[in-house]
Amino acid sequence: MFFQRPSPGIRVHLYRYQWGAKKVSLKSAPYLNPHGNFNALLIGGLDQQIRLTVTRDADNSAVYSTTTSIISVDDRISSANGNMFYGKTVTIPPISDGRYTIKI
């Protein structure tokens, strides 16, 4: 499966690559090819919720959707490159092969 780069609220992606090694992808990479679960670190303001939807490019149908709980001061995240921000981590389950877009 390939994910097209989503909107700006996603900073980094952490996923397990096809051969089992963990991989970190920064926002500048245009495509991802995860194997298994896919963790997206979402940036958001305090007292907000973030809705994430994965859509199949072929027919624009939603294959996964979730809304986070409200972001609080306890939701401070340190990204792979050392930046600190408030947000949530969302785990996207395995999805069949194809091209997808993540929308937040």
Buried (B, 14 or more C-beta within 10 A) or exposed (E): BBBEBBEEBBBBBBBBBEEEEEBBBEEEEEEBEBBEEBBBBBBBEEEEEBEBBBBBEEEEEEBBEEEBEEBEEEBEBEBBEEEEBBBBEBEBEEBEEEEBBBBB
